[in-house]
């Protein structure tokens, strides 16, 4: 089953350019140096899957002209990865379905705090409709728009589900376990400082972001990759992200044909200079994987 991944955002939690920064990277006119917060769009097995929905969600959907989502997978609960979830309301209206969100229990706990209005019994009119699937580090299956019926907007009241008898039923805010039979997504457990986070493998593409440690036992899940995505924010050791040299060492160990760096900060050179620097470092270290910086809008296929 072939997979295609488009990088919707490849920047850090502040994005690039950073507000008020006058460095050469933040002032670069090159589109490759303009980075939304980290997110990816995966087309896999007939499904449209979004990985993370940060504060740039709306702009990313418009820029990539995405018209439909089957699922949103969340790597963890930090705001630069969940801050755009209110904007799924547009897909609620267009698809007439709740947004299918897949996340760990600890992430759901944060969502219930940050978006309490989406979980209330009597919702504010216009609150987003979500259908939450709980996942962990075991393989699971994403299906196409499961939902709980056809979603219908009632003016000045909110979203309801149209039943077979014609009646309207309010959402029950259901939370279910993601199905495990015939899995099509493999989670990769990593750590963002001390916080457990998830990356995901789709076919021969793996997307890992916001990690500073990857347990050795997870490496078996990353064998035979065509494309690997790793995060890095700078040259020096960092408490919650791989340094560039840690990312390069990991790329060498995993051995994917292509490794793409994401969650990039303005600490690195402009895109073209960074590409040349990475090629030189790979030659110097004997890294056979092609390692390059990803950029917003880049599409890769396996």
C-alpha positions in Angstrom: 0.0 0.0 0.0 1.7 3.2 -1.2 1.9 6.3 1.0 2.4 10.0 0.1 3.4 12.6 2.7 3.3 16.4 2.3 5.0 18.6 4.8 2.5 21.3 5.8 4.8 22.8 8.3 8.5 22.3 9.1 9.2 25.0 11.7 9.5 25.1 15.5 6.9 26.1 18.0 7.4 29.7 17.0 7.5 29.1 13.2 10.0 30.8 10.9 10.2 33.7 10.6 10.0 34.4 14.3 8.1 37.5 15.3 10.4 40.6 15.4 13.6 38.6 14.5 15.9 40.3 12.0 18.3 37.4 11.4 19.3 36.4 7.9 17.0 33.3 7.9 14.0 35.1 9.3 14.5 37.8 6.7 15.1 35.4 3.8 12.9 35.9 0.7 13.1 32.2 -0.2 9.9 30.2 0.3 11.8 27.2 1.7 12.8 29.4 4.7 9.3 30.3 5.6 8.0 27.6 7.9 4.6 26.9 9.5 4.5 24.9 12.8 5.2 21.2 12.2 2.5 19.2 10.6 2.1 16.6 7.8 -0.6 15.4 5.4 -0.6 11.7 4.5 -2.5 10.1 1.7 -2.5 6.4 2.4 -4.8 3.5 1.5 -7.4 5.9 0.2 -7.4 7.9 3.4 -6.5 11.6 4.0 -4.7 11.7 7.3 -3.4 14.8 9.1 -0.6 14.5 11.7 -1.0 17.3 14.2 -3.2 20.4 14.0 -1.2 23.4 15.4 -1.9 27.1 15.3 -1.3 27.3 11.5 -3.9 24.6 10.7 -6.3 27.0 8.9 -3.5 28.5 6.8 -2.0 25.0 6.0 -5.4 23.7 4.8 -5.9 26.6 2.5 -2.3 26.6 1.2 -2.4 22.9 0.4 -6.0 23.1 -0.8 -7.1 20.2 1.4 -10.8 19.6 1.0 -11.3 16.5 3.1 -9.8 14.7 6.2 -10.5 11.2 7.3 -8.5 11.4 10.5 -6.3 13.7 12.6 -3.5 11.9 14.5 -1.9 13.8 17.4 1.7 13.2 18.4 1.4 14.9 21.8 -0.5 17.6 23.6 1.7 20.7 23.2 -0.2 23.7 21.7 2.0 24.0 18.6 0.5 20.6 17.7 -3.1 21.0 18.9 -3.8 24.7 18.8 -5.7 24.6 15.5 -8.3 22.0 16.4 -11.1 24.5 16.8 -10.9 25.1 13.0 -12.1 21.6 12.2 -15.5 23.1 12.3 -15.1 23.8 8.5 -14.7 20.1 7.9 -17.7 19.4 10.2 -19.8 21.5 7.9 -18.4 20.2 4.6 -18.1 16.5 5.4 -21.2 16.5 7.6 -19.3 14.3 10.1 -17.4 14.7 13.3 -13.6 15.0 13.0 -12.0 11.7 13.8 -9.2 12.4 16.2 -6.7 9.7 17.3 -4.7 10.4 20.4 -3.4 9.0 23.7 -5.4 9.3 26.9 -3.0 12.0 28.3 -3.5 14.1 25.2 -7.3 13.7 25.5 -7.1 15.0 29.1 -5.4 18.2 27.8 -7.9 18.6 25.1 -10.8 18.4 27.6 -9.1 21.2 29.5 -8.1 23.4 26.6 -11.3 22.9 24.6 -13.8 22.3 27.4 -16.6 23.8 25.3 -16.2 20.9 22.7 -17.0 18.4 25.4 -19.9 20.0 27.2 -23.3 18.3 27.3 -25.0 21.4 26.0 -22.5 22.9 23.6 -22.1 26.5 22.6 -23.5 26.8 19.0 -20.7 26.4 16.6 -18.4 24.4 18.9 -16.4 21.8 16.9 -17.6 18.2 16.7 -14.9 15.6 17.5 -15.0 11.8 17.6 -12.0 10.7 19.7 -10.2 7.4 19.3 -7.8 6.4 22.1 -4.4 5.0 20.9 -1.2 4.0 22.5 2.1 2.5 21.2 0.4 -0.5 19.6 -0.6 -0.6 15.9 -4.1 0.5 15.2 -6.5 1.0 12.3 -7.7 4.3 10.8 -11.0 4.1 8.9 -12.8 6.5 6.7 -15.1 8.9 8.5 -16.8 6.6 11.1 -18.7 9.2 13.0 -22.2 8.7 14.5 -24.5 9.7 11.7 -24.9 12.7 9.4 -24.0 15.9 11.0 -26.4 18.8 10.4 -26.1 22.4 11.4 -29.1 24.0 13.1 -29.0 27.8 12.9 -28.2 29.4 16.2 -28.4 26.0 18.0 -25.3 24.0 16.7 -24.5 20.7 15.2 -26.8 17.7 15.6 -27.0 14.2 14.1 -29.8 13.4 11.7 -31.3 10.0 12.6 -33.1 7.6 10.3 -36.5 8.6 11.6 -35.7 12.3 10.8 -35.1 13.3 14.4 -32.1 15.3 15.5 -29.8 14.0 18.2 -27.1 16.0 20.1 -23.6 14.6 20.2 -22.8 12.2 23.1 -19.1 13.2 23.0 -18.2 9.5 22.6 -14.6 8.4 23.2 -13.7 4.9 21.8 -10.7 2.7 21.6 -9.1 2.7 18.1 -9.6 -0.7 16.5 -6.6 -3.0 16.5 -7.6 -5.6 13.9 -6.1 -5.1 10.4 -3.9 -2.1 11.6 -2.7 0.3 9.0 -0.7 2.7 11.2 2.3 1.8 13.4 3.0 4.2 16.3 6.6 4.9 17.3 7.2 5.6 21.0 9.6 8.4 21.7 10.3 11.0 24.4 10.1 14.7 24.3 12.3 15.5 27.3 10.4 13.2 29.8 7.1 13.4 28.0 6.0 10.3 26.1 5.1 11.2 22.5 4.3 9.3 19.3 5.6 9.2 15.8 3.8 7.2 13.1 4.8 4.8 10.3 2.6 4.7 7.1 3.9 2.0 4.7 7.5 2.9 4.1 7.3 6.4 5.4 7.9 7.3 9.1 7.2 10.7 10.6 8.9 11.4 13.9 8.8 14.9 15.5 9.4 16.5 18.9 11.7 13.8 20.2 14.9 13.9 22.1 15.1 10.2 22.8 14.1 7.1 20.8 14.2 3.8 22.8 16.3 1.1 21.1 13.4 -1.3 21.1 11.5 1.0 18.7 14.2 0.8 16.0 12.8 -2.5 14.8 9.6 -0.6 13.7 11.8 1.6 11.5 13.5 -1.0 9.3 13.2 -0.9 5.5 12.1 2.7 5.2 12.1 4.7 2.0 11.6 8.0 3.9 12.3 8.9 7.5 11.5 12.3 9.1 13.4 13.4 12.2 13.2 16.6 14.2 16.1 18.9 15.1 16.1 22.5 16.4 19.8 23.3 16.5 23.5 22.2 16.6 23.8 21.9 20.4 22.2 19.3 22.7 18.6 20.2 23.6 16.5 18.8 26.4 13.5 18.0 24.3 14.7 17.7 20.7 17.5 15.9 18.8 20.5 18.1 18.1 21.5 18.0 14.5 24.4 15.6 15.2 22.0 13.3 17.2 19.6 13.3 14.3 22.4 12.5 11.8 23.6 9.6 14.0 20.1 8.2 14.2 19.6 8.6 10.5 22.8 6.5 10.1 21.5 3.8 12.5 18.0 3.5 10.9 19.4 3.6 7.4 16.3 4.9 5.4 17.1 5.8 1.8 16.1 9.4 2.5 15.9 11.3 5.8 14.2 14.6 6.1 14.7 17.0 8.9 11.8 19.0 10.4 10.9 21.2 13.3 13.7 23.4 12.2 14.6 26.7 13.9 16.3 29.8 12.5 19.6 28.6 14.1 20.3 26.7 10.9 21.5 28.5 7.7 19.2 29.4 4.8 17.8 26.4 3.0 20.3 26.0 0.1 23.3 26.5 2.4 21.9 24.0 4.9 21.5 21.4 2.1 25.1 21.8 1.1 26.2 21.6 4.8 24.2 18.4 5.3 25.7 16.8 2.2 29.2 17.6 3.5 28.5 16.3 7.0 27.0 13.0 5.5 30.1 12.5 3.4 32.4 13.2 6.4 30.5 10.8 8.7 29.9 8.1 6.0 26.1 8.3 6.3 24.6 6.6 3.3 21.1 7.9 3.9 20.4 11.1 1.9 19.8 13.7 4.7 18.1 17.0 3.7 16.0 19.7 5.4 12.3 19.3 4.6 10.3 22.5 3.7 6.7 23.5 3.6 5.0 22.0 0.6 7.5 19.2 0.0 5.8 15.9 -1.0 7.5 12.5 -0.7 6.2 9.1 -1.8 7.3 5.5 -1.1 
